[in-house]
Amino acid sequence: MDQKETEFVDRMGLVMERLAGGRTMGRLYAWLLICDPPDQSLTDLAAELGVSKTMVSTVARQLEAGGMVERVPTSAREHRYQVVRGGWAQIMRGRLAGVEPIAEALSLGLSIIGDDRAEQRALLKDTRDFFDFLIRDADESLQRWEEYRKRLKDDDQGSG
């Protein structure tokens, strides 16, 4: 890995750490985005990232479970991984699904707080409306992303 690649990989590690994914997770994902060949063995990943093979295996399985990377079939007995296109959209779908229980809990709060507590009801309603908006808008936004992505792909194929 050259110096600029190292900077990118380390920066993605910090970003993922802030998103509660862990620094090694971000670094591994970033390296898989730019490495050549695009699929790497656990041994290769451990050596390139300077972490244990056990750590790489654990993180790769977590990324695989999240739909961010996939195991590549090989004739050898080694596990090789590569990035999955559309993985971030899959992560967002999962995260946004977690918002529904928040809206439901806020609706419960509205059902138990009477009109005599107008300020509290207004706070609950405003917060619930925010989450309702996110839920309603999420599917539409992700659908627009898929359409946009398809147009970009079609444009790239048309100009090639």
VMD Tcl script that draws the C-alpha trace (Angstrom):
set ca {
  {0.00 0.00 0.00}
  {1.48 3.36 -0.94}
  {1.28 6.46 1.26}
  {-1.89 7.88 -0.34}
  {-3.63 4.50 -0.19}
  {-2.63 4.21 3.47}
  {-4.09 7.65 4.14}
  {-7.39 6.65 2.48}
  {-7.56 3.31 4.32}
  {-6.79 4.94 7.68}
  {-9.31 7.74 7.09}
  {-12.04 5.22 6.30}
  {-11.07 3.42 9.50}
  {-11.72 6.59 11.48}
  {-15.02 7.20 9.68}
  {-16.24 3.67 10.38}
  {-15.10 3.96 13.99}
  {-17.29 7.06 14.38}
  {-20.20 5.07 12.94}
  {-19.61 2.41 15.62}
  {-18.28 -0.13 13.13}
  {-14.72 -0.19 14.36}
  {-11.50 1.09 12.88}
  {-10.36 -2.26 11.51}
  {-13.73 -2.70 9.81}
  {-13.34 0.61 8.02}
  {-9.75 -0.10 7.06}
  {-10.59 -3.57 5.73}
  {-13.55 -2.28 3.72}
  {-11.50 0.61 2.33}
  {-8.68 -1.69 1.26}
  {-11.11 -4.01 -0.49}
  {-12.46 -1.00 -2.39}
  {-9.07 -0.19 -3.91}
  {-6.95 -3.36 -3.85}
  {-5.76 -5.22 -6.93}
  {-6.88 -7.94 -7.37}
  {-10.31 -6.90 -6.02}
  {-10.62 -10.08 -3.95}
  {-8.18 -10.80 -1.14}
  {-7.45 -13.73 1.14}
  {-7.57 -13.40 4.91}
  {-3.80 -13.84 4.95}
  {-3.31 -11.05 2.39}
  {-5.66 -8.73 4.27}
  {-3.97 -9.37 7.61}
  {-0.53 -8.68 6.13}
  {-1.64 -5.54 4.28}
  {-3.51 -4.07 7.24}
  {-1.02 -5.12 9.90}
  {-3.57 -6.93 12.06}
  {-4.03 -10.54 13.06}
  {-5.67 -13.03 10.73}
  {-8.19 -13.76 13.50}
  {-9.16 -10.08 13.63}
  {-9.50 -9.93 9.84}
  {-11.63 -13.07 9.85}
  {-13.94 -11.66 12.54}
  {-14.33 -8.30 10.80}
  {-14.80 -9.89 7.36}
  {-17.61 -12.05 8.75}
  {-19.25 -8.95 10.26}
  {-19.01 -7.10 6.94}
  {-20.34 -10.17 5.15}
  {-23.31 -10.41 7.53}
  {-24.05 -6.72 6.85}
  {-24.00 -7.22 3.10}
  {-20.90 -5.07 2.57}
  {-18.53 -7.82 1.41}
  {-18.93 -11.33 0.09}
  {-16.85 -14.45 0.14}
  {-15.54 -15.36 -3.31}
  {-15.59 -19.01 -4.36}
  {-12.10 -20.43 -4.85}
  {-10.63 -23.81 -5.62}
  {-8.21 -23.39 -2.73}
  {-9.16 -23.83 0.92}
  {-8.68 -20.14 1.66}
  {-11.40 -17.57 2.22}
  {-11.28 -14.64 -0.17}
  {-13.45 -11.54 0.11}
  {-14.52 -8.70 -2.16}
  {-16.78 -5.65 -1.84}
  {-20.46 -6.04 -2.72}
  {-21.98 -3.33 -4.89}
  {-24.97 -1.75 -3.18}
  {-23.79 -2.67 0.29}
  {-24.27 0.81 1.71}
  {-27.89 0.89 0.50}
  {-28.43 -2.43 2.29}
  {-26.93 -1.00 5.48}
  {-29.17 2.07 5.23}
  {-32.25 -0.12 4.77}
  {-31.34 -1.95 7.95}
  {-30.65 1.21 9.90}
  {-33.85 2.87 8.75}
  {-35.88 -0.21 9.70}
  {-34.65 0.42 13.23}
  {-36.37 3.80 13.19}
  {-39.90 2.33 13.10}
  {-39.87 1.25 16.77}
  {-38.87 4.80 17.73}
  {-41.91 6.23 15.92}
  {-44.13 3.58 17.53}
  {-42.80 4.41 21.01}
  {-43.37 8.11 20.41}
  {-46.95 7.39 19.29}
  {-47.46 5.50 22.54}
  {-46.15 8.53 24.40}
  {-48.66 10.74 22.58}
  {-51.47 8.37 23.52}
  {-50.74 8.65 27.24}
  {-49.95 12.37 27.53}
  {-53.17 14.38 27.75}
  {-54.06 17.72 26.19}
  {-53.44 19.33 29.57}
  {-49.71 18.88 28.89}
  {-49.62 20.75 25.57}
  {-45.89 21.50 25.64}
  {-44.94 17.85 26.17}
  {-47.43 16.70 23.51}
  {-45.96 19.22 21.05}
  {-42.44 17.89 21.70}
  {-43.58 14.28 21.32}
  {-45.53 15.06 18.15}
  {-42.67 17.00 16.57}
  {-40.23 14.19 17.31}
  {-42.64 11.48 16.11}
  {-43.36 13.48 12.93}
  {-39.62 13.64 12.24}
  {-39.28 9.86 12.45}
  {-42.48 9.34 10.44}
  {-40.95 11.55 7.75}
  {-37.73 9.52 7.75}
  {-39.63 6.25 7.42}
  {-41.83 7.54 4.62}
  {-38.97 9.15 2.76}
  {-36.47 6.30 3.20}
  {-38.01 3.87 0.74}
  {-38.50 6.60 -1.83}
  {-34.90 7.81 -1.44}
  {-33.46 4.32 -1.75}
  {-35.61 3.67 -4.83}
  {-34.41 6.93 -6.37}
  {-30.83 5.84 -5.62}
  {-31.36 2.52 -7.44}
  {-32.83 4.35 -10.45}
  {-29.96 6.86 -10.43}
  {-27.41 4.06 -10.13}
  {-28.98 2.24 -13.08}
  {-28.91 5.42 -15.20}
  {-25.24 5.94 -14.39}
  {-24.48 2.34 -15.34}
  {-26.46 2.66 -18.59}
  {-24.66 5.95 -19.38}
  {-21.27 4.32 -18.73}
  {-22.12 1.41 -21.02}
  {-23.41 3.76 -23.71}
  {-20.22 5.83 -23.73}
  {-17.90 2.80 -23.80}
}
mol new
graphics top color blue
foreach p $ca { graphics top sphere $p radius 0.5 }
foreach p [lrange $ca 0 end-1] q [lrange $ca 1 end] { graphics top cylinder $p $q radius 0.2 }
display resetview
